[in-house]
């Protein structure tokens, strides 16, 4: 009996988007090949996330922006104290009264509230930075998923097509071809004896043998 051909291996295909990288799928799995932009973006995010995350958990308030804003607040607060407290009390002749202390305390409370709000805003700013970085981190990942899926679907389609072709060549159509070939050969062998019945018998026997050998 004849041997069937070996079933085809899982097809290896590559989906190349040019702009968003390429993906190769084969029997061992799927490999994504990123662009320089994707590699650089992921690398930049990974470098910056630890520092921003730590600043969010343990704020040092050491950023240049925060310190500049703090200096500006202190300058405006000193000017506001002079105009809203001291000048008003001086104009009314109350500089030595308890009114000065009360006004000063009220102004100090306002300053404390402003500083507490500034500290909260700073931590919110760090949280927003962290959120932005993580959102950027997922952008290449979404690209990878889409391209990998396309590559896998293409490999599946090619593999299925190859397998159906292999089945067709090794099932009914293969037996038919073997039977015809065997019948011709058997008829020729029988005819060489000069007996027409031998030729007919050789065709039948040869055809059956050929079909069986190609199953």
C-alpha positions in Angstrom: 0.0 0.0 0.0 1.2 3.5 -0.8 2.1 6.0 1.9 0.2 9.2 2.4 2.2 12.4 2.2 3.0 14.1 5.5 0.4 16.6 6.7 1.6 20.2 6.2 3.1 22.2 9.1 1.3 25.2 10.6 1.9 28.0 8.2 4.3 30.9 9.1 3.1 34.3 8.0 4.1 37.9 8.6 1.7 40.9 8.8 3.7 44.1 8.2 1.9 47.5 8.8 5.0 49.6 8.1 3.8 52.3 10.4 2.8 50.2 13.4 5.3 47.3 13.3 5.0 43.8 12.1 4.0 40.4 13.6 5.1 36.9 12.6 3.1 33.8 13.5 4.2 30.2 13.1 3.9 26.9 14.8 6.0 28.0 17.8 3.8 31.1 18.5 3.7 34.8 17.6 6.5 37.4 17.6 5.9 41.1 17.4 8.5 43.4 15.9 8.1 47.0 17.1 9.0 50.2 15.4 11.6 52.6 16.9 8.8 54.9 18.0 7.0 52.2 20.0 10.3 51.0 21.6 11.2 54.6 22.5 7.8 55.4 23.9 7.7 52.4 26.1 11.2 53.0 27.3 10.5 56.6 28.2 7.4 55.7 30.2 9.3 52.9 32.1 12.0 55.3 33.0 9.7 58.0 34.3 7.0 56.0 36.1 9.0 55.0 39.2 10.0 58.6 40.1 6.5 60.0 39.5 4.9 57.2 41.5 7.3 57.7 44.4 6.6 61.5 44.3 2.9 60.8 44.5 3.3 58.5 47.5 5.9 60.5 49.3 5.7 64.1 47.9 8.8 66.2 48.4 7.3 69.3 46.9 10.8 69.9 45.4 9.8 70.6 41.8 10.9 73.9 40.4 7.3 74.7 39.5 6.0 74.2 43.0 8.8 76.2 44.5 8.3 79.1 42.1 4.6 79.1 42.9 5.3 79.0 46.6 7.6 82.0 46.4 4.9 83.9 44.4 2.3 83.0 47.0 4.5 84.3 49.8 5.1 87.5 48.0 1.4 88.0 47.3 0.5 87.1 50.9 3.0 89.7 52.4 1.5 92.4 50.1 -2.0 91.3 51.0 -1.2 91.4 54.7 0.1 94.9 54.5 -2.9 96.2 52.5 -5.7 94.2 54.1 -4.6 94.1 57.7 -1.9 96.6 58.7 -3.0 99.6 56.6 -6.7 99.2 57.6 -5.8 99.0 61.3 -3.4 101.9 61.1 -6.0 104.1 59.3 -8.4 103.4 62.1 -5.9 103.9 64.9 -6.2 100.3 66.1 -2.6 99.2 65.9 -2.4 98.7 69.6 -5.7 97.1 70.2 -6.8 93.5 70.2 -8.1 94.0 66.7 -4.6 93.6 65.3 -4.2 90.2 66.8 -7.6 89.1 65.6 -7.0 90.3 62.1 -3.6 88.7 62.0 -5.0 85.4 63.2 -7.7 85.4 60.6 -5.2 86.2 57.9 -2.9 83.4 59.1 -5.8 81.0 58.9 -6.4 82.0 55.3 -2.8 81.5 54.4 -2.8 78.0 56.0 -5.9 77.1 53.9 -4.2 78.3 50.8 -1.0 76.3 51.5 -3.0 73.1 52.3 -4.8 73.5 49.0 -1.5 74.0 47.2 -0.1 70.8 48.7 -3.2 68.9 47.7 -3.0 70.3 44.1 0.6 69.2 43.9 -0.3 65.6 44.8 -3.1 65.7 42.3 -0.7 66.9 39.7 1.6 63.9 40.3 -1.4 61.6 40.1 -2.3 63.1 36.7 1.2 62.7 35.5 1.1 59.0 36.5 -2.2 58.5 34.8 -0.9 60.1 31.6 2.2 57.9 31.6 0.2 54.7 32.1 -2.2 55.7 29.3 0.8 56.2 27.0 2.1 52.9 28.0 -1.1 51.1 26.8 -1.0 52.7 23.3 1.7 50.4 21.9 0.1 47.4 23.6 -3.2 48.0 21.8 -1.2 48.2 18.5 0.5 44.9 19.3 -2.8 43.1 20.1 -4.3 44.2 16.8 -1.4 43.3 14.6 -0.8 40.0 16.4 -4.5 39.1 15.8 -4.1 39.9 12.2 -1.0 37.7 11.9 -2.6 34.8 13.7 -5.8 35.0 11.6 -3.7 35.0 8.4 -1.7 31.9 9.6 -4.9 30.1 10.5 -6.4 30.8 7.1 -3.3 29.7 5.2 -2.9 26.6 7.4 -6.5 25.6 6.9 -6.2 26.0 3.2 -3.0 23.9 3.1 -4.6 21.2 5.2 -7.7 20.9 3.0 -5.5 20.6 -0.1 -3.6 17.9 1.6 -6.8 16.0 2.6 -8.1 16.3 -1.0 -4.8 14.9 -2.4 -4.8 12.0 0.1 -8.4 10.9 0.2 -11.0 10.2 -2.5 -9.3 12.0 -5.3 -6.0 10.2 -4.6 -7.7 6.8 -4.7 -9.4 7.6 -7.9 -6.1 8.6 -9.5 -4.5 5.5 -8.2 -7.3 3.3 -9.5 -7.1 4.8 -13.0 -3.4 4.3 -13.1 -3.6 0.7 -11.8 -6.3 -0.1 -14.4 -4.3 1.2 -17.3 -1.2 -0.7 -16.1 -3.2 -3.9 -15.5 -4.9 -3.7 -18.9 -1.6 -3.3 -20.6 -0.1 -6.3 -18.8 -3.2 -8.5 -19.6 -3.2 -7.3 -23.3 0.5 -8.4 -23.6 -0.7 -12.0 -23.2 -2.9 -11.7 -26.3 -6.0 -12.7 -24.3 -8.7 -10.0 -24.2 -10.2 -11.5 -21.1 -6.8 -11.3 -19.4 -6.6 -7.6 -20.4 -10.1 -7.0 -18.8 -9.2 -8.9 -15.7 -5.9 -7.1 -15.4 -7.6 -3.8 -15.6 -10.1 -4.7 -12.8 -7.4 -6.1 -10.5 -5.0 -3.3 -11.2 -7.5 -0.7 -10.6 -8.5 -2.1 -7.3 -5.0 -2.5 -6.2 -4.1 1.1 -7.3 -7.1 2.6 -5.4 -6.2 0.7 -2.2 -2.6 1.7 -2.4 -3.6 5.4 -2.4 -5.9 5.3 0.5 
